[in-house]
Amino acid sequence: AQAAGLREHLGSLRQELRSADAGHALADALAREQAALDDLQTLRADTRERLAEAALLAELREQHDTLAAPPRLREANRLLAEFTRGRYALHLSASESGPVFTAEDLTAGQRLQLSELSDGTRTQLLLAVRVAFVTGAESGARPPLFLDEALTTSDPWRLAAVAASLGRLAAASGRQVFYLTSQPADVGAWRDALAAASLPAPTILDLAVARGQGTAAGPDQLAPVAAPAVAAPAGRSAAEYGTLLQVAVLDPLRPWQEADTFHLAAPDLELAHRLRVCGLASAGPLAAALPRLQHLGAADPGQQGRLARSLGVLQALLAAWRVGRPRPVEIADIDQSGAVSEVFRPRVLELLKETGWDAARILAAAAAGGIPNFRRNKLEALREHLADAGCLDERPPLGTDELVTEVLLRLAAAPQTQARTSLEEVRALVLRLLGAMPGAGASPPSG
């Protein structure tokens, strides 16, 4: 319908051209005609994109009816992990209109629709799906893959990750991969990415030279944007190295996936350095990449096991620390409770600021008449919502010794970690993680 409307508009503009005498009327009509042509071209490109995605989804939907994880979806997930250095995972999620692609941000621990992703990440996801679809549909001959400026929205780190992954695919399968670009710097970026992955150098074909239309790009044009190097420990202490890397404190109220892997690798600073070089600066991507750490050259088997245990301790500790330590109330919590009408909202927000965004204090103030005419059933509804949202916890907080005990109990419920985590190892890591929290974390033992 939109295309038909644009074609009709284009026809009317052409009629104006035929009837226009000259001067400004003709120029304006020509400009509007060109704009309409541009809109139609954009619509065609968007339509082709949606049709390609629909075809991929239809194919995966058919496989998903019979297989828990279609091979092509598994391959797309593997490619996406390589493209994003373990930050994102691909899922086929249910919706009212049928299965749709979603991406899980392993750093933030949340699912995102494609429309919520950045242009660069969305490009990586769709490229992973298309490559997996094409290679999975083949039988016999393996035709070359053509990518026409498919990475124009990618920053240097994304381009390097995709180039290395496709280079490994080409080397393993003997397939040709053609990347078409009008950006001379892309040539250098691909060349450097393949060299860094110990893969064969690419063959560079300059079409301008082949057509006799110009000279090949020079060294300055071919130089890619250099990714910033990760500083090595170089004899620094853990405190000095963490400061140099600008390691964030461990916020116990944030998802565990956001925790900096420096806290898990320390005091092995060389390990912390290698994790960062591999793009594994956060706990979420590290957890996803654990089986591949040796392949990436980030850790030996002993270090891989220690990181796995440290991830388990981190998750158990944050869950235990939050007992009796609820997060601050946010304005969104009040609005989403359904208990506060527009009439009472200004006074509730005012009281929220007065009580330091503390759920227990605002509820106590409201019960004492701090919100005139606020009904008891609405107060109870607000209390229930804040408790469910993690803003209210009337249990006493755990002290350091109690936290160690609670972490051990939680680990004991996970058989894969019970036999491999000693009391001394747990206590040392708990103390180190508590020391990385603002204010040194734990309260004195309660009781």
C-alpha positions in Angstrom: 0.0 0.0 0.0 2.8 2.4 0.9 4.6 1.6 -2.4 1.4 2.1 -4.4 0.9 5.5 -2.7 4.5 6.5 -3.6 4.0 5.4 -7.2 0.8 7.4 -7.4 2.6 10.4 -5.9 5.4 9.9 -8.4 2.9 9.9 -11.3 1.3 13.2 -10.2 4.7 14.8 -9.9 5.5 13.7 -13.5 2.2 15.2 -14.6 3.3 18.5 -12.9 6.5 18.3 -14.9 4.7 18.0 -18.2 2.5 21.0 -17.4 5.2 23.2 -15.8 6.5 26.0 -18.0 9.9 26.6 -16.6 11.8 28.3 -13.7 11.1 27.5 -10.1 8.0 25.4 -10.7 10.0 23.0 -12.9 12.9 22.9 -10.4 10.6 22.2 -7.5 8.8 19.5 -9.4 12.1 17.8 -10.3 13.3 18.0 -6.7 10.0 16.4 -5.5 10.3 13.7 -8.2 13.8 12.8 -7.0 12.7 12.8 -3.4 9.9 10.4 -4.3 12.3 8.2 -6.2 14.6 8.1 -3.1 11.7 7.2 -0.8 10.7 4.4 -3.2 14.2 3.0 -3.3 14.4 3.1 0.5 11.1 1.3 0.7 12.3 -1.4 -1.8 15.4 -1.9 0.3 13.5 -2.2 3.5 11.0 -4.6 1.9 13.8 -6.8 0.7 15.3 -6.8 4.2 12.0 -7.8 5.8 11.3 -10.5 3.2 14.7 -12.0 3.8 14.2 -12.0 7.5 10.7 -13.5 7.1 12.1 -16.3 4.9 14.8 -17.1 7.5 12.2 -17.1 10.3 9.8 -19.4 8.3 12.6 -21.9 7.7 13.7 -21.9 11.4 10.0 -22.1 12.5 9.6 -25.3 10.5 12.7 -26.8 12.1 11.8 -25.6 15.5 8.6 -27.7 15.4 10.7 -30.9 15.4 14.0 -30.0 17.0 14.6 -28.3 20.4 17.5 -26.3 18.9 17.7 -26.3 15.1 21.3 -26.8 13.8 21.1 -23.6 11.9 20.1 -21.7 15.0 22.9 -23.3 17.0 25.4 -22.3 14.2 24.0 -18.7 14.2 24.4 -18.5 17.9 28.0 -19.7 17.6 28.7 -17.1 15.0 27.0 -14.4 17.0 29.2 -15.3 20.0 32.3 -14.9 17.9 31.1 -11.7 16.2 30.3 -10.1 19.6 33.1 -11.7 21.6 30.6 -13.5 23.7 28.4 -10.6 24.7 25.2 -11.6 22.9 23.3 -14.9 22.5 20.6 -15.5 19.9 17.1 -16.8 20.8 14.0 -17.7 18.9 11.2 -16.4 21.1 7.5 -16.8 20.9 5.2 -13.8 20.1 1.6 -13.3 19.1 2.6 -13.3 15.4 4.9 -16.4 15.8 8.6 -17.0 16.6 10.8 -13.9 16.4 14.5 -13.4 16.9 15.6 -11.8 20.2 19.1 -11.2 21.5 20.2 -11.8 25.1 22.7 -9.2 26.4 24.9 -11.5 28.6 26.5 -8.5 30.2 23.2 -6.9 31.4 21.3 -10.2 31.6 18.3 -9.1 29.6 16.5 -10.0 26.4 16.2 -7.4 23.7 14.1 -7.1 20.5 16.0 -6.4 17.3 14.6 -2.9 17.3 16.3 -2.3 20.7 19.8 -3.2 19.5 22.3 -0.8 18.1 22.8 -0.7 14.3 26.1 -2.4 14.7 24.9 -5.2 16.9 21.7 -5.8 14.8 24.0 -6.1 11.7 26.1 -8.7 13.5 23.0 -10.7 14.5 21.4 -10.7 11.1 24.7 -11.5 9.4 25.2 -14.5 11.8 21.7 -15.8 11.0 22.2 -15.4 7.2 25.6 -17.1 7.1 24.3 -19.9 9.2 21.2 -20.2 7.0 23.2 -20.2 3.7 25.8 -22.7 4.9 23.3 -25.0 6.5 21.1 -25.1 3.3 24.0 -26.3 1.1 24.5 -29.8 -0.1 27.6 -30.5 -2.2 29.0 -27.4 -3.8 30.0 -24.5 -1.6 29.5 -21.3 -3.6 31.3 -18.1 -2.5 29.7 -15.7 0.0 29.4 -12.1 -1.1 29.1 -9.3 1.5 28.3 -5.9 0.0 29.5 -3.3 2.6 27.7 -5.4 5.2 29.8 -3.9 8.0 29.5 -0.2 7.3 27.8 0.4 10.6 30.4 -1.6 12.6 33.1 -0.1 14.7 36.7 -1.4 14.3 36.3 -4.0 17.0 33.1 -5.4 15.6 34.6 -5.5 12.1 37.7 -7.3 13.3 35.7 -9.9 15.1 33.5 -10.6 12.1 36.4 -10.7 9.7 38.3 -13.2 11.8 35.3 -15.4 12.2 34.5 -15.4 8.5 38.2 -16.0 7.8 38.1 -19.1 9.9 35.0 -20.3 8.1 36.7 -19.8 4.8 39.9 -21.6 5.9 38.0 -24.5 7.4 35.6 -25.1 4.5 37.7 -23.9 1.5 35.0 -21.4 0.7 35.6 -18.0 -0.9 34.4 -14.9 0.9 34.1 -11.7 -1.1 33.8 -8.4 0.8 32.8 -5.4 -1.4 33.6 -2.0 0.0 34.2 1.6 -1.1 36.1 2.4 2.1 39.9 1.9 1.6 40.4 1.6 5.4 38.2 -1.6 5.4 41.0 -3.3 3.4 43.5 -2.7 6.0 41.1 -3.7 8.8 40.4 -7.1 7.1 44.1 -7.7 6.5 45.0 -6.9 10.1 42.2 -9.0 11.5 43.1 -12.0 9.5 46.8 -11.6 10.4 45.9 -11.3 14.1 44.0 -14.6 13.8 46.9 -16.3 12.1 44.9 -16.7 8.9 46.0 -16.3 5.3 46.2 -12.8 4.0 43.3 -11.6 1.8 43.5 -11.1 -2.0 42.8 -7.5 -2.7 41.1 -6.6 -6.0 40.9 -2.8 -6.8 38.1 -2.5 -9.4 39.2 1.1 -10.2 42.6 -0.2 -11.2 41.1 -3.1 -13.2 38.9 -0.7 -15.1 41.8 1.7 -15.7 40.0 4.4 -13.8 42.5 5.2 -11.1 45.3 4.0 -8.8 45.1 1.7 -5.9 44.6 3.2 -2.4 47.8 4.2 -0.7 49.1 3.0 2.8 47.5 6.0 4.5 44.1 5.2 3.1 44.4 1.5 3.9 45.4 2.0 7.5 42.4 0.9 9.7 41.4 2.7 12.9 43.5 1.1 15.6 41.7 -0.4 18.6 43.1 0.8 21.9 45.6 -1.7 23.4 44.9 -3.2 26.8 47.8 -2.3 29.1 49.7 -5.2 30.6 50.3 -5.4 34.4 54.0 -4.8 34.0 54.9 -5.3 37.6 52.0 -3.2 39.0 50.2 -4.1 42.1 46.5 -5.2 41.9 45.4 -1.8 43.1 47.6 0.0 40.6 46.6 -2.2 37.7 42.9 -1.9 38.6 43.1 1.8 38.7 44.9 1.9 35.3 42.2 -0.3 33.8 39.5 1.9 35.4 37.9 -1.2 36.9 34.4 -0.4 38.3 33.5 -1.2 41.9 31.3 -4.2 42.4 27.7 -2.9 42.8 25.8 -5.7 44.6 22.5 -4.3 43.5 23.3 -4.6 39.8 23.0 -7.9 37.8 25.9 -10.3 38.4 26.5 -10.3 34.7 27.8 -6.7 34.8 30.6 -7.5 37.4 34.1 -6.7 36.1 36.1 -9.9 35.6 39.1 -8.2 37.2 37.5 -9.0 40.5 37.2 -12.7 39.6 40.7 -13.1 38.1 42.7 -11.2 40.7 45.2 -11.7 42.1 46.2 -13.3 38.8 46.7 -10.0 36.9 48.0 -11.7 33.8 44.8 -13.7 33.6 42.8 -10.4 34.1 44.8 -8.9 31.2 44.1 -11.8 28.8 40.4 -11.8 29.6 40.3 -8.1 28.6 42.3 -8.7 25.5 39.7 -11.3 24.5 36.8 -8.8 25.1 35.7 -10.6 28.3 35.7 -7.7 30.7 32.2 -8.6 32.2 31.0 -11.7 34.0 28.1 -12.4 31.7 30.2 -12.8 28.5 32.9 -14.7 30.6 30.2 -17.2 31.7 29.1 -17.7 28.1 32.7 -18.1 26.9 33.9 -20.5 29.6 34.0 -23.6 27.4 36.1 -21.7 24.8 38.6 -20.0 27.1 41.4 -22.4 26.2 40.7 -22.1 22.5 40.8 -18.3 22.9 44.1 -18.5 24.6 42.7 -16.7 27.7 43.2 -19.4 30.3 44.7 -22.8 31.0 42.6 -25.6 32.4 43.3 -24.7 36.0 42.5 -21.1 35.5 39.3 -22.0 33.6 38.2 -24.1 36.5 39.0 -21.3 39.0 37.0 -18.8 37.0 34.0 -21.2 36.8 34.1 -21.5 40.6 34.5 -17.8 41.0 31.4 -17.1 38.9 29.4 -19.5 41.1 30.7 -17.7 44.3 29.9 -14.3 42.7 26.2 -15.2 42.0 25.7 -16.8 45.4 27.3 -13.9 47.2 25.2 -11.2 45.5 22.0 -13.1 46.2 23.0 -13.5 49.9 24.2 -9.9 50.3 20.8 -8.7 49.1 19.1 -10.3 52.1 18.0 -7.4 54.2 19.6 -4.9 51.8 16.8 -3.9 49.3 17.5 -1.6 46.4 16.3 2.0 46.5 12.9 2.8 45.3 12.6 4.5 41.9 9.9 6.7 40.5 9.1 3.9 38.0 8.3 1.6 41.0 5.7 4.0 42.3 4.1 4.5 38.8 4.1 0.7 38.1 2.5 -0.2 41.4 -1.0 0.8 40.3 -1.6 2.0 43.9 -0.8 5.7 43.6 -3.2 7.8 41.6 -2.3 11.2 40.0 -4.0 12.9 43.0 -1.5 11.3 45.5 1.5 11.1 43.2 3.1 14.5 43.9 3.0 13.9 47.7 4.3 10.4 47.4 7.2 11.5 45.3 7.9 14.3 47.8 7.9 11.9 50.7 10.1 9.5 48.7 12.8 12.1 48.5 12.4 13.0 52.2 12.9 9.4 53.2 16.0 8.8 51.0 14.2 6.5 48.5 13.8 3.9 51.3 10.8 1.7 50.9 10.4 0.8 54.6 10.7 4.5 55.6 8.1 5.8 53.1 5.7 3.0 54.0 6.1 3.8 57.7 5.6 7.6 57.0 2.5 6.9 55.0 1.1 4.6 57.7 1.7 7.5 60.2 -0.4 9.8 58.1 2.3 11.3 55.9 0.0 11.0 52.9 -3.3 12.5 53.9 -6.4 10.5 52.9 -4.3 7.7 51.4 -6.4 4.5 51.8 -5.2 1.5 53.7 -5.8 -1.0 50.9 -3.7 1.2 48.5 -0.9 1.3 51.1 -1.0 -2.5 51.3 -1.0 -2.8 47.5 2.1 -0.4 47.4 3.8 -2.5 50.1 3.3 -5.7 48.2 4.5 -4.2 44.9 7.7 -2.8 46.5 8.4 -6.1 48.1 8.0 -8.0 44.8 10.2 -5.4 43.1 13.1 -6.0 45.5 12.7 -2.6 47.3 11.5 -4.0 50.6 13.1 -6.7 52.7 12.6 -6.7 56.5 15.0 -9.5 57.2 18.3 -8.6 59.0 21.3 -8.2 56.7 24.0 -10.9 56.9 27.4 -10.1 58.3 30.7 -11.4 56.8 30.8 -14.8 58.5 27.1 -15.3 57.8 27.7 -14.4 54.1 30.4 -17.0 53.9 28.2 -19.6 55.4 25.3 -18.7 53.1 27.5 -18.8 50.0 28.7 -22.3 51.0 25.1 -23.4 51.5 24.1 -22.1 48.1 27.0 -23.7 46.4 26.2 -27.0 48.1 22.9 -26.9 46.3 24.8 -26.9 42.9 26.5 -30.4 42.6 28.8 -29.2 39.8 30.6 -26.8 42.2 30.4 -28.6 45.6 33.4 -30.9 45.3 35.7 -28.3 43.7 35.2 -25.3 46.0 37.0 -25.4 49.3 36.1 -23.3 52.4 39.4 -21.4 52.2 38.8 -20.6 48.5 35.2 -19.4 49.1 36.2 -17.3 52.1 39.1 -15.6 50.3 37.0 -14.8 47.3 34.0 -13.5 49.4 36.4 -11.2 51.3 37.9 -10.0 48.0 34.5 -9.3 46.4 33.2 -7.6 49.6 36.3 -5.4 49.5 35.4 -4.4 45.9 32.0 -3.1 46.9 31.3 0.5 47.8 31.8 1.0 51.6 33.5 -2.5 51.8 30.2 -4.3 51.6 29.2 -6.4 54.6 27.8 -5.2 57.9 28.9 -6.7 61.2 27.4 -10.0 62.1 23.8 -9.7 63.2 22.4 -10.9 66.5 
